[in-house]
Amino acid sequence: MVGFESWLERDRLMLLDHDRRAMGLASQPFRVSWPGATRRISHTPDYFVRLEAGSGLVLV
């Protein structure tokens, strides 16, 4: 089971569940941060998808 925070994320998950290229999925897999002008900025992607070809896809 994979968590979601909105109906849009739920719909995206349902599409990925039927995509034969998607071999694995992680919800909010990591946080990216970088220095901003006045403070540190960060973002956590919604999903990371492992594809059958061995590559990955980050969904924001």
C-alpha positions, 0 to 999 in steps of 0.5 A, a space after each residue: 500500500 502506498 499513501 497519498 495526500 490528494 485525489 490527484 495523487 490517488 489517480 496518479 497512483 492508479 495509473 501507475 498501478 496499471 503501467 507495465 513499465 513501473 516495477 516499484 513505487 515509493 511515497 515521499 522517498 527523499 527530501 531535496 534541499 538547497 540554499 536560498 537567498 535568505 533561508 534553506 529551501 527544501 522539497 519532498 517529491 510525491 513519488 519515486 517510480 522504479 522502471 523496468 529498464 532500471 531507470 527511475 522517475 521522480 514525480 513532483 
